[in-house]
Amino acid sequence: GLTSGSTAMCGEIFASNNPRYSMNRLQRCDLHGLHVDEALQFAEAHLVRCREARIDKTMLVVGRGSHSQSGTARIRPAMLHMLSSTGGIVHGVHEKNEGCIMVDFAVPVSGSRG
């Protein structure tokens, strides 16, 4: 297995962001404070869990990126890019909080645009 300290560290960050994260709490996944690649890995695993649990929709919290020049500001575009290359979901930035990305697992009817 992995013994790298950074993996354990980002796991701790994730755990502190998501104290009640479990199968019945998949509606929200808090990723702020993670490096971009770590956030993407967590998000992909989260989407897989949501699919397995047959969750309708979930929210990825990536933060606005206003407080850090490096990490968080890059997470959102990278996350949106990852989501756009993921099939079977609809996603969009939350209308009231740009630091949140809404993901809907309902596959859109082909041809319809909303």
Secondary structure by P-SEA (a helix, b strand, c coil): ccccaaaaaaaaaaaaaccccccccccccccccccaaaaaaaaaaaaaaaaaacccbbbbbbcccccccccccaaaaaaaaaaaaccccccccccccccbbbbbcccccccccc
